[in-house]
Amino acid sequence: MPLMVAGSQDDIIVDPHALQELRGWFKQGDRLWECPQRHHFFHFFYPKLVAKEVLDFWD
């Protein structure tokens, strides 16, 4: 089962460098997506952008 991890490039709670370190554990088909802004609540401020990324991942 593929894994998608989403975060924000300027997240103050989940360090973006920690997100990048997850890549070492990824298998083929896994994806890391980083929203360019809006800190930890990017999913609240950009629900359509997040939905597009999730749908692209599922496809």
CHARMM internal coordinates of N, CA and C (Angstrom, degrees):
IC EDIT
DIST 1 N 1 CA 1.4418
DIST 1 CA 1 C 1.5304
ANGL 1 N 1 CA 1 C 108.22
DIST 1 C 2 N 1.3251
ANGL 1 CA 1 C 2 N 118.21
DIHE 1 N 1 CA 1 C 2 N 122.78
DIST 2 N 2 CA 1.4658
ANGL 1 C 2 N 2 CA 120.84
DIHE 1 CA 1 C 2 N 2 CA 178.39
DIST 2 CA 2 C 1.5262
ANGL 2 N 2 CA 2 C 111.50
DIHE 1 C 2 N 2 CA 2 C -68.14
DIST 2 C 3 N 1.3097
ANGL 2 CA 2 C 3 N 114.34
DIHE 2 N 2 CA 2 C 3 N 154.76
DIST 3 N 3 CA 1.4628
ANGL 2 C 3 N 3 CA 122.17
DIHE 2 CA 2 C 3 N 3 CA -178.15
DIST 3 CA 3 C 1.5152
ANGL 3 N 3 CA 3 C 108.96
DIHE 2 C 3 N 3 CA 3 C -119.68
DIST 3 C 4 N 1.3341
ANGL 3 CA 3 C 4 N 116.48
DIHE 3 N 3 CA 3 C 4 N 136.15
DIST 4 N 4 CA 1.4593
ANGL 3 C 4 N 4 CA 121.28
DIHE 3 CA 3 C 4 N 4 CA 172.59
DIST 4 CA 4 C 1.5221
ANGL 4 N 4 CA 4 C 107.84
DIHE 3 C 4 N 4 CA 4 C -118.32
DIST 4 C 5 N 1.3234
ANGL 4 CA 4 C 5 N 115.65
DIHE 4 N 4 CA 4 C 5 N 127.72
DIST 5 N 5 CA 1.4600
ANGL 4 C 5 N 5 CA 122.15
DIHE 4 CA 4 C 5 N 5 CA 176.46
DIST 5 CA 5 C 1.5195
ANGL 5 N 5 CA 5 C 106.91
DIHE 4 C 5 N 5 CA 5 C -114.40
DIST 5 C 6 N 1.3290
ANGL 5 CA 5 C 6 N 116.54
DIHE 5 N 5 CA 5 C 6 N 129.22
DIST 6 N 6 CA 1.4631
ANGL 5 C 6 N 6 CA 121.01
DIHE 5 CA 5 C 6 N 6 CA 179.73
DIST 6 CA 6 C 1.5214
ANGL 6 N 6 CA 6 C 109.17
DIHE 5 C 6 N 6 CA 6 C -119.49
DIST 6 C 7 N 1.3074
ANGL 6 CA 6 C 7 N 115.30
DIHE 6 N 6 CA 6 C 7 N 142.65
DIST 7 N 7 CA 1.4550
ANGL 6 C 7 N 7 CA 121.29
DIHE 6 CA 6 C 7 N 7 CA 178.51
DIST 7 CA 7 C 1.5131
ANGL 7 N 7 CA 7 C 109.26
DIHE 6 C 7 N 7 CA 7 C -155.52
DIST 7 C 8 N 1.3122
ANGL 7 CA 7 C 8 N 115.33
DIHE 7 N 7 CA 7 C 8 N -172.78
DIST 8 N 8 CA 1.4508
ANGL 7 C 8 N 8 CA 120.88
DIHE 7 CA 7 C 8 N 8 CA 179.34
DIST 8 CA 8 C 1.5224
ANGL 8 N 8 CA 8 C 109.63
DIHE 7 C 8 N 8 CA 8 C -123.97
DIST 8 C 9 N 1.3135
ANGL 8 CA 8 C 9 N 116.14
DIHE 8 N 8 CA 8 C 9 N 143.87
DIST 9 N 9 CA 1.4588
ANGL 8 C 9 N 9 CA 120.38
DIHE 8 CA 8 C 9 N 9 CA -178.10
DIST 9 CA 9 C 1.5245
ANGL 9 N 9 CA 9 C 112.58
DIHE 8 C 9 N 9 CA 9 C -67.69
DIST 9 C 10 N 1.3300
ANGL 9 CA 9 C 10 N 116.99
DIHE 9 N 9 CA 9 C 10 N -21.70
DIST 10 N 10 CA 1.4634
ANGL 9 C 10 N 10 CA 119.64
DIHE 9 CA 9 C 10 N 10 CA 179.49
DIST 10 CA 10 C 1.5367
ANGL 10 N 10 CA 10 C 111.45
DIHE 9 C 10 N 10 CA 10 C -120.32
DIST 10 C 11 N 1.3227
ANGL 10 CA 10 C 11 N 116.04
DIHE 10 N 10 CA 10 C 11 N 35.29
DIST 11 N 11 CA 1.4674
ANGL 10 C 11 N 11 CA 122.78
DIHE 10 CA 10 C 11 N 11 CA -179.77
DIST 11 CA 11 C 1.5284
ANGL 11 N 11 CA 11 C 109.50
DIHE 10 C 11 N 11 CA 11 C -70.53
DIST 11 C 12 N 1.3277
ANGL 11 CA 11 C 12 N 116.73
DIHE 11 N 11 CA 11 C 12 N 130.25
DIST 12 N 12 CA 1.4629
ANGL 11 C 12 N 12 CA 120.20
DIHE 11 CA 11 C 12 N 12 CA 179.87
DIST 12 CA 12 C 1.5377
ANGL 12 N 12 CA 12 C 111.93
DIHE 11 C 12 N 12 CA 12 C -93.26
DIST 12 C 13 N 1.3265
ANGL 12 CA 12 C 13 N 117.71
DIHE 12 N 12 CA 12 C 13 N -8.78
DIST 13 N 13 CA 1.4620
ANGL 12 C 13 N 13 CA 120.93
DIHE 12 CA 12 C 13 N 13 CA -179.45
DIST 13 CA 13 C 1.5203
ANGL 13 N 13 CA 13 C 111.00
DIHE 12 C 13 N 13 CA 13 C -101.08
DIST 13 C 14 N 1.3344
ANGL 13 CA 13 C 14 N 116.93
DIHE 13 N 13 CA 13 C 14 N -48.42
DIST 14 N 14 CA 1.4614
ANGL 13 C 14 N 14 CA 121.67
DIHE 13 CA 13 C 14 N 14 CA 177.67
DIST 14 CA 14 C 1.5329
ANGL 14 N 14 CA 14 C 107.03
DIHE 13 C 14 N 14 CA 14 C -105.22
DIST 14 C 15 N 1.3019
ANGL 14 CA 14 C 15 N 116.48
DIHE 14 N 14 CA 14 C 15 N 110.01
DIST 15 N 15 CA 1.4538
ANGL 14 C 15 N 15 CA 122.42
DIHE 14 CA 14 C 15 N 15 CA -176.81
DIST 15 CA 15 C 1.5371
ANGL 15 N 15 CA 15 C 110.59
DIHE 14 C 15 N 15 CA 15 C -60.28
DIST 15 C 16 N 1.3242
ANGL 15 CA 15 C 16 N 118.37
DIHE 15 N 15 CA 15 C 16 N 127.04
DIST 16 N 16 CA 1.4639
ANGL 15 C 16 N 16 CA 120.65
DIHE 15 CA 15 C 16 N 16 CA 179.67
DIST 16 CA 16 C 1.5334
ANGL 16 N 16 CA 16 C 113.06
DIHE 15 C 16 N 16 CA 16 C -57.65
DIST 16 C 17 N 1.3254
ANGL 16 CA 16 C 17 N 118.00
DIHE 16 N 16 CA 16 C 17 N -30.27
DIST 17 N 17 CA 1.4692
ANGL 16 C 17 N 17 CA 120.34
DIHE 16 CA 16 C 17 N 17 CA 177.24
DIST 17 CA 17 C 1.5340
ANGL 17 N 17 CA 17 C 110.48
DIHE 16 C 17 N 17 CA 17 C -67.05
DIST 17 C 18 N 1.3253
ANGL 17 CA 17 C 18 N 116.75
DIHE 17 N 17 CA 17 C 18 N -34.60
DIST 18 N 18 CA 1.4681
ANGL 17 C 18 N 18 CA 120.32
DIHE 17 CA 17 C 18 N 18 CA 177.03
DIST 18 CA 18 C 1.5258
ANGL 18 N 18 CA 18 C 110.10
DIHE 17 C 18 N 18 CA 18 C -65.80
DIST 18 C 19 N 1.3352
ANGL 18 CA 18 C 19 N 116.34
DIHE 18 N 18 CA 18 C 19 N -37.20
DIST 19 N 19 CA 1.4637
ANGL 18 C 19 N 19 CA 119.45
DIHE 18 CA 18 C 19 N 19 CA 176.54
DIST 19 CA 19 C 1.5265
ANGL 19 N 19 CA 19 C 110.58
DIHE 18 C 19 N 19 CA 19 C -61.81
DIST 19 C 20 N 1.3241
ANGL 19 CA 19 C 20 N 116.26
DIHE 19 N 19 CA 19 C 20 N -43.48
DIST 20 N 20 CA 1.4670
ANGL 19 C 20 N 20 CA 120.43
DIHE 19 CA 19 C 20 N 20 CA -179.53
DIST 20 CA 20 C 1.5292
ANGL 20 N 20 CA 20 C 111.24
DIHE 19 C 20 N 20 CA 20 C -63.44
DIST 20 C 21 N 1.3305
ANGL 20 CA 20 C 21 N 117.25
DIHE 20 N 20 CA 20 C 21 N -34.60
DIST 21 N 21 CA 1.4585
ANGL 20 C 21 N 21 CA 120.54
DIHE 20 CA 20 C 21 N 21 CA 179.57
DIST 21 CA 21 C 1.5297
ANGL 21 N 21 CA 21 C 112.05
DIHE 20 C 21 N 21 CA 21 C -65.07
DIST 21 C 22 N 1.3221
ANGL 21 CA 21 C 22 N 116.65
DIHE 21 N 21 CA 21 C 22 N -23.41
DIST 22 N 22 CA 1.4670
ANGL 21 C 22 N 22 CA 120.15
DIHE 21 CA 21 C 22 N 22 CA 178.04
DIST 22 CA 22 C 1.5255
ANGL 22 N 22 CA 22 C 112.07
DIHE 21 C 22 N 22 CA 22 C -63.80
DIST 22 C 23 N 1.3173
ANGL 22 CA 22 C 23 N 117.02
DIHE 22 N 22 CA 22 C 23 N -25.38
DIST 23 N 23 CA 1.4687
ANGL 22 C 23 N 23 CA 120.92
DIHE 22 CA 22 C 23 N 23 CA -178.51
DIST 23 CA 23 C 1.5258
ANGL 23 N 23 CA 23 C 112.04
DIHE 22 C 23 N 23 CA 23 C -55.76
DIST 23 C 24 N 1.3104
ANGL 23 CA 23 C 24 N 116.78
DIHE 23 N 23 CA 23 C 24 N -29.38
DIST 24 N 24 CA 1.4543
ANGL 23 C 24 N 24 CA 120.33
DIHE 23 CA 23 C 24 N 24 CA 178.37
DIST 24 CA 24 C 1.5206
ANGL 24 N 24 CA 24 C 113.16
DIHE 23 C 24 N 24 CA 24 C -64.20
DIST 24 C 25 N 1.3096
ANGL 24 CA 24 C 25 N 117.16
DIHE 24 N 24 CA 24 C 25 N -19.09
DIST 25 N 25 CA 1.4666
ANGL 24 C 25 N 25 CA 122.39
DIHE 24 CA 24 C 25 N 25 CA -179.81
DIST 25 CA 25 C 1.5209
ANGL 25 N 25 CA 25 C 112.44
DIHE 24 C 25 N 25 CA 25 C -100.28
DIST 25 C 26 N 1.3297
ANGL 25 CA 25 C 26 N 116.98
DIHE 25 N 25 CA 25 C 26 N -7.64
DIST 26 N 26 CA 1.4633
ANGL 25 C 26 N 26 CA 120.55
DIHE 25 CA 25 C 26 N 26 CA -175.56
DIST 26 CA 26 C 1.5185
ANGL 26 N 26 CA 26 C 111.76
DIHE 25 C 26 N 26 CA 26 C -68.53
DIST 26 C 27 N 1.3243
ANGL 26 CA 26 C 27 N 113.82
DIHE 26 N 26 CA 26 C 27 N 147.30
DIST 27 N 27 CA 1.4622
ANGL 26 C 27 N 27 CA 122.10
DIHE 26 CA 26 C 27 N 27 CA 172.55
DIST 27 CA 27 C 1.5270
ANGL 27 N 27 CA 27 C 107.25
DIHE 26 C 27 N 27 CA 27 C -105.69
DIST 27 C 28 N 1.3143
ANGL 27 CA 27 C 28 N 116.24
DIHE 27 N 27 CA 27 C 28 N 172.92
DIST 28 N 28 CA 1.4530
ANGL 27 C 28 N 28 CA 120.22
DIHE 27 CA 27 C 28 N 28 CA 177.65
DIST 28 CA 28 C 1.5244
ANGL 28 N 28 CA 28 C 109.14
DIHE 27 C 28 N 28 CA 28 C -59.69
DIST 28 C 29 N 1.3058
ANGL 28 CA 28 C 29 N 116.61
DIHE 28 N 28 CA 28 C 29 N 132.67
DIST 29 N 29 CA 1.4572
ANGL 28 C 29 N 29 CA 121.88
DIHE 28 CA 28 C 29 N 29 CA -179.86
DIST 29 CA 29 C 1.5183
ANGL 29 N 29 CA 29 C 113.93
DIHE 28 C 29 N 29 CA 29 C 97.44
DIST 29 C 30 N 1.3368
ANGL 29 CA 29 C 30 N 118.31
DIHE 29 N 29 CA 29 C 30 N -15.27
DIST 30 N 30 CA 1.4619
ANGL 29 C 30 N 30 CA 121.36
DIHE 29 CA 29 C 30 N 30 CA 177.66
DIST 30 CA 30 C 1.5251
ANGL 30 N 30 CA 30 C 109.58
DIHE 29 C 30 N 30 CA 30 C -73.86
DIST 30 C 31 N 1.3174
ANGL 30 CA 30 C 31 N 115.73
DIHE 30 N 30 CA 30 C 31 N 154.20
DIST 31 N 31 CA 1.4599
ANGL 30 C 31 N 31 CA 119.58
DIHE 30 CA 30 C 31 N 31 CA -176.91
DIST 31 CA 31 C 1.5263
ANGL 31 N 31 CA 31 C 111.01
DIHE 30 C 31 N 31 CA 31 C -140.96
DIST 31 C 32 N 1.3193
ANGL 31 CA 31 C 32 N 115.39
DIHE 31 N 31 CA 31 C 32 N 139.24
DIST 32 N 32 CA 1.4651
ANGL 31 C 32 N 32 CA 122.76
DIHE 31 CA 31 C 32 N 32 CA 171.38
DIST 32 CA 32 C 1.5136
ANGL 32 N 32 CA 32 C 107.05
DIHE 31 C 32 N 32 CA 32 C -112.62
DIST 32 C 33 N 1.3224
ANGL 32 CA 32 C 33 N 116.26
DIHE 32 N 32 CA 32 C 33 N 124.18
DIST 33 N 33 CA 1.4626
ANGL 32 C 33 N 33 CA 120.62
DIHE 32 CA 32 C 33 N 33 CA 177.73
DIST 33 CA 33 C 1.5177
ANGL 33 N 33 CA 33 C 108.40
DIHE 32 C 33 N 33 CA 33 C -121.98
DIST 33 C 34 N 1.3289
ANGL 33 CA 33 C 34 N 115.84
DIHE 33 N 33 CA 33 C 34 N 132.72
DIST 34 N 34 CA 1.4552
ANGL 33 C 34 N 34 CA 121.21
DIHE 33 CA 33 C 34 N 34 CA 178.40
DIST 34 CA 34 C 1.5174
ANGL 34 N 34 CA 34 C 109.82
DIHE 33 C 34 N 34 CA 34 C -119.89
DIST 34 C 35 N 1.3170
ANGL 34 CA 34 C 35 N 115.37
DIHE 34 N 34 CA 34 C 35 N 122.78
DIST 35 N 35 CA 1.4583
ANGL 34 C 35 N 35 CA 121.71
DIHE 34 CA 34 C 35 N 35 CA 174.37
DIST 35 CA 35 C 1.5336
ANGL 35 N 35 CA 35 C 107.07
DIHE 34 C 35 N 35 CA 35 C -71.65
DIST 35 C 36 N 1.3195
ANGL 35 CA 35 C 36 N 118.18
DIHE 35 N 35 CA 35 C 36 N 137.25
DIST 36 N 36 CA 1.4603
ANGL 35 C 36 N 36 CA 119.32
DIHE 35 CA 35 C 36 N 36 CA -175.08
DIST 36 CA 36 C 1.5316
ANGL 36 N 36 CA 36 C 115.46
DIHE 35 C 36 N 36 CA 36 C -69.32
DIST 36 C 37 N 1.3337
ANGL 36 CA 36 C 37 N 118.74
DIHE 36 N 36 CA 36 C 37 N -16.27
DIST 37 N 37 CA 1.4654
ANGL 36 C 37 N 37 CA 119.32
DIHE 36 CA 36 C 37 N 37 CA -177.36
DIST 37 CA 37 C 1.5234
ANGL 37 N 37 CA 37 C 112.13
DIHE 36 C 37 N 37 CA 37 C -158.55
DIST 37 C 38 N 1.2955
ANGL 37 CA 37 C 38 N 115.40
DIHE 37 N 37 CA 37 C 38 N 179.05
DIST 38 N 38 CA 1.4664
ANGL 37 C 38 N 38 CA 126.09
DIHE 37 CA 37 C 38 N 38 CA 175.44
DIST 38 CA 38 C 1.5151
ANGL 38 N 38 CA 38 C 114.58
DIHE 37 C 38 N 38 CA 38 C 82.52
DIST 38 C 39 N 1.2851
ANGL 38 CA 38 C 39 N 116.49
DIHE 38 N 38 CA 38 C 39 N 25.97
DIST 39 N 39 CA 1.4574
ANGL 38 C 39 N 39 CA 121.76
DIHE 38 CA 38 C 39 N 39 CA 169.16
DIST 39 CA 39 C 1.5298
ANGL 39 N 39 CA 39 C 113.68
DIHE 38 C 39 N 39 CA 39 C 52.06
DIST 39 C 40 N 1.3116
ANGL 39 CA 39 C 40 N 116.40
DIHE 39 N 39 CA 39 C 40 N -142.49
DIST 40 N 40 CA 1.4594
ANGL 39 C 40 N 40 CA 122.82
DIHE 39 CA 39 C 40 N 40 CA -172.94
DIST 40 CA 40 C 1.5353
ANGL 40 N 40 CA 40 C 112.53
DIHE 39 C 40 N 40 CA 40 C -74.14
DIST 40 C 41 N 1.3174
ANGL 40 CA 40 C 41 N 117.03
DIHE 40 N 40 CA 40 C 41 N -20.17
DIST 41 N 41 CA 1.4708
ANGL 40 C 41 N 41 CA 120.58
DIHE 40 CA 40 C 41 N 41 CA -174.74
DIST 41 CA 41 C 1.5289
ANGL 41 N 41 CA 41 C 112.38
DIHE 40 C 41 N 41 CA 41 C -104.44
DIST 41 C 42 N 1.3220
ANGL 41 CA 41 C 42 N 116.69
DIHE 41 N 41 CA 41 C 42 N 31.97
DIST 42 N 42 CA 1.4655
ANGL 41 C 42 N 42 CA 120.96
DIHE 41 CA 41 C 42 N 42 CA -179.52
DIST 42 CA 42 C 1.5204
ANGL 42 N 42 CA 42 C 111.55
DIHE 41 C 42 N 42 CA 42 C -56.93
DIST 42 C 43 N 1.3335
ANGL 42 CA 42 C 43 N 117.47
DIHE 42 N 42 CA 42 C 43 N -34.72
DIST 43 N 43 CA 1.4702
ANGL 42 C 43 N 43 CA 121.15
DIHE 42 CA 42 C 43 N 43 CA -178.39
DIST 43 CA 43 C 1.5298
ANGL 43 N 43 CA 43 C 111.62
DIHE 42 C 43 N 43 CA 43 C -67.25
DIST 43 C 44 N 1.3284
ANGL 43 CA 43 C 44 N 117.28
DIHE 43 N 43 CA 43 C 44 N -26.36
DIST 44 N 44 CA 1.4658
ANGL 43 C 44 N 44 CA 121.13
DIHE 43 CA 43 C 44 N 44 CA 177.22
DIST 44 CA 44 C 1.5240
ANGL 44 N 44 CA 44 C 110.68
DIHE 43 C 44 N 44 CA 44 C -78.10
DIST 44 C 45 N 1.3332
ANGL 44 CA 44 C 45 N 116.65
DIHE 44 N 44 CA 44 C 45 N -44.04
DIST 45 N 45 CA 1.4545
ANGL 44 C 45 N 45 CA 120.96
DIHE 44 CA 44 C 45 N 45 CA -175.77
DIST 45 CA 45 C 1.5312
ANGL 45 N 45 CA 45 C 113.50
DIHE 44 C 45 N 45 CA 45 C -79.48
DIST 45 C 46 N 1.3183
ANGL 45 CA 45 C 46 N 117.85
DIHE 45 N 45 CA 45 C 46 N -25.93
DIST 46 N 46 CA 1.4646
ANGL 45 C 46 N 46 CA 121.88
DIHE 45 CA 45 C 46 N 46 CA -178.02
DIST 46 CA 46 C 1.5290
ANGL 46 N 46 CA 46 C 111.77
DIHE 45 C 46 N 46 CA 46 C -130.29
DIST 46 C 47 N 1.3259
ANGL 46 CA 46 C 47 N 118.03
DIHE 46 N 46 CA 46 C 47 N 58.61
DIST 47 N 47 CA 1.4774
ANGL 46 C 47 N 47 CA 119.42
DIHE 46 CA 46 C 47 N 47 CA -176.82
DIST 47 CA 47 C 1.5274
ANGL 47 N 47 CA 47 C 113.04
DIHE 46 C 47 N 47 CA 47 C -62.50
DIST 47 C 48 N 1.3222
ANGL 47 CA 47 C 48 N 118.12
DIHE 47 N 47 CA 47 C 48 N -34.54
DIST 48 N 48 CA 1.4663
ANGL 47 C 48 N 48 CA 119.80
DIHE 47 CA 47 C 48 N 48 CA -179.79
DIST 48 CA 48 C 1.5264
ANGL 48 N 48 CA 48 C 111.09
DIHE 47 C 48 N 48 CA 48 C -69.02
DIST 48 C 49 N 1.3134
ANGL 48 CA 48 C 49 N 117.18
DIHE 48 N 48 CA 48 C 49 N -38.82
DIST 49 N 49 CA 1.4609
ANGL 48 C 49 N 49 CA 121.06
DIHE 48 CA 48 C 49 N 49 CA 178.13
DIST 49 CA 49 C 1.5263
ANGL 49 N 49 CA 49 C 110.45
DIHE 48 C 49 N 49 CA 49 C -65.36
DIST 49 C 50 N 1.3275
ANGL 49 CA 49 C 50 N 116.27
DIHE 49 N 49 CA 49 C 50 N -43.60
DIST 50 N 50 CA 1.4662
ANGL 49 C 50 N 50 CA 120.63
DIHE 49 CA 49 C 50 N 50 CA 178.14
DIST 50 CA 50 C 1.5364
ANGL 50 N 50 CA 50 C 109.95
DIHE 49 C 50 N 50 CA 50 C -64.12
DIST 50 C 51 N 1.3307
ANGL 50 CA 50 C 51 N 116.60
DIHE 50 N 50 CA 50 C 51 N -43.32
DIST 51 N 51 CA 1.4638
ANGL 50 C 51 N 51 CA 120.37
DIHE 50 CA 50 C 51 N 51 CA 179.49
DIST 51 CA 51 C 1.5259
ANGL 51 N 51 CA 51 C 110.78
DIHE 50 C 51 N 51 CA 51 C -60.85
DIST 51 C 52 N 1.3286
ANGL 51 CA 51 C 52 N 117.27
DIHE 51 N 51 CA 51 C 52 N -40.77
DIST 52 N 52 CA 1.4670
ANGL 51 C 52 N 52 CA 120.81
DIHE 51 CA 51 C 52 N 52 CA 178.74
DIST 52 CA 52 C 1.5261
ANGL 52 N 52 CA 52 C 110.61
DIHE 51 C 52 N 52 CA 52 C -61.72
DIST 52 C 53 N 1.3308
ANGL 52 CA 52 C 53 N 117.11
DIHE 52 N 52 CA 52 C 53 N -43.86
DIST 53 N 53 CA 1.4602
ANGL 52 C 53 N 53 CA 120.78
DIHE 52 CA 52 C 53 N 53 CA -179.43
DIST 53 CA 53 C 1.5304
ANGL 53 N 53 CA 53 C 111.49
DIHE 52 C 53 N 53 CA 53 C -65.51
DIST 53 C 54 N 1.3214
ANGL 53 CA 53 C 54 N 116.76
DIHE 53 N 53 CA 53 C 54 N -40.74
DIST 54 N 54 CA 1.4718
ANGL 53 C 54 N 54 CA 120.43
DIHE 53 CA 53 C 54 N 54 CA 178.82
DIST 54 CA 54 C 1.5246
ANGL 54 N 54 CA 54 C 110.18
DIHE 53 C 54 N 54 CA 54 C -65.57
DIST 54 C 55 N 1.3273
ANGL 54 CA 54 C 55 N 116.60
DIHE 54 N 54 CA 54 C 55 N -44.19
DIST 55 N 55 CA 1.4650
ANGL 54 C 55 N 55 CA 119.75
DIHE 54 CA 54 C 55 N 55 CA 179.68
DIST 55 CA 55 C 1.5304
ANGL 55 N 55 CA 55 C 111.06
DIHE 54 C 55 N 55 CA 55 C -64.39
DIST 55 C 56 N 1.3383
ANGL 55 CA 55 C 56 N 117.43
DIHE 55 N 55 CA 55 C 56 N -39.04
DIST 56 N 56 CA 1.4656
ANGL 55 C 56 N 56 CA 120.80
DIHE 55 CA 55 C 56 N 56 CA 176.16
DIST 56 CA 56 C 1.5289
ANGL 56 N 56 CA 56 C 110.23
DIHE 55 C 56 N 56 CA 56 C -62.38
DIST 56 C 57 N 1.3167
ANGL 56 CA 56 C 57 N 116.27
DIHE 56 N 56 CA 56 C 57 N -39.12
DIST 57 N 57 CA 1.4644
ANGL 56 C 57 N 57 CA 120.74
DIHE 56 CA 56 C 57 N 57 CA 179.09
DIST 57 CA 57 C 1.5309
ANGL 57 N 57 CA 57 C 110.77
DIHE 56 C 57 N 57 CA 57 C -65.31
DIST 57 C 58 N 1.3328
ANGL 57 CA 57 C 58 N 116.76
DIHE 57 N 57 CA 57 C 58 N -43.99
DIST 58 N 58 CA 1.4610
ANGL 57 C 58 N 58 CA 120.79
DIHE 57 CA 57 C 58 N 58 CA -179.47
DIST 58 CA 58 C 1.5232
ANGL 58 N 58 CA 58 C 111.46
DIHE 57 C 58 N 58 CA 58 C -65.84
DIST 58 C 59 N 1.3091
ANGL 58 CA 58 C 59 N 115.53
DIHE 58 N 58 CA 58 C 59 N -30.62
DIST 59 N 59 CA 1.4689
ANGL 58 C 59 N 59 CA 119.91
DIHE 58 CA 58 C 59 N 59 CA -177.81
DIST 59 CA 59 C 1.5093
ANGL 59 N 59 CA 59 C 108.92
DIHE 58 C 59 N 59 CA 59 C -72.50
END
COOR INIT
IC SEED 1 N 1 CA 1 C
IC BUILD
